[in-house]
């Protein structure tokens, strides 16, 4: 019998399940997905680490039912998904969800959102569509019907040697490559949230950075990227207000997602050193590219 399957790329320096990721996995399971998780911080022969992680999944009041697959940390998410496919995880899949642990959320229940998108019967759809470089669905939450995944254009993408690529190459040939393959197949790139501003393509911005408030508050894609709050690589001015906007997004269900899970992650995860644009340039780009441009413009004008 065919069923929805989630291929989930997971990384944690310690063999434990972070509470915000536990919450996401439970929401995916409630939405009908069978969970297959590639664990990139464990080598296949680390049986003790695997046992500890498996115990972390099933312990406590919110156990998570999933199959875990230890793997060497190569090829990033596309390498992880590629491995799960090679392990036979999608043999009985009616639809395939590519997902990872790079987000906080869902801030609101995920099942109604997924049910709405499923009802449209699109060959492919995602949580967020980006216009950067070329129109594509962001790969941290991307769904393909079985027939779409089997399309030769998609298979060409997944047959690439991701384990030998750099991060930039994986983004180019993986995430952007999927966008091109989907458009080549003639499929509309449907998404729960997509930008309405042409400048977002011209400026090659990441909507999960420049438009993070609009995405979060839309009720359509209730997520925040961990990278944004941990590193803020784009220099977005109002990231420090994440608690306020998260509370707004979850005001009808204030106990659904615990902001302490975010605090725990930020306090236990080292900030990565990234080259950030100057504050003025970052504010200008956000003001031009963001759908919430008037808010961004006020930040730009009154701060300078």
Secondary structure as UniProt FT lines:
FT   STRAND          3..10
FT   HELIX           19..30
FT   TURN            31..32
FT   STRAND          34..39
FT   TURN            40..41
FT   TURN            44..45
FT   HELIX           47..58
FT   STRAND          67..70
FT   HELIX           76..86
FT   TURN            87..92
FT   STRAND          93..100
FT   STRAND          103..105
FT   HELIX           111..119
FT   TURN            120..121
FT   STRAND          124..130
FT   STRAND          136..137
FT   TURN            139..140
FT   STRAND          141..145
FT   HELIX           146..149
FT   HELIX           152..158
FT   HELIX           162..164
FT   HELIX           167..170
FT   HELIX           171..175
FT   HELIX           176..184
FT   TURN            185..186
FT   STRAND          190..194
FT   HELIX           199..202
FT   TURN            203..204
FT   HELIX           207..210
FT   HELIX           212..217
FT   STRAND          223..225
FT   HELIX           226..230
FT   TURN            233..234
FT   TURN            237..238
FT   HELIX           239..241
FT   HELIX           242..249
FT   HELIX           251..253
FT   TURN            254..255
FT   HELIX           259..268
FT   HELIX           279..289
FT   TURN            291..292
FT   HELIX           293..303
//
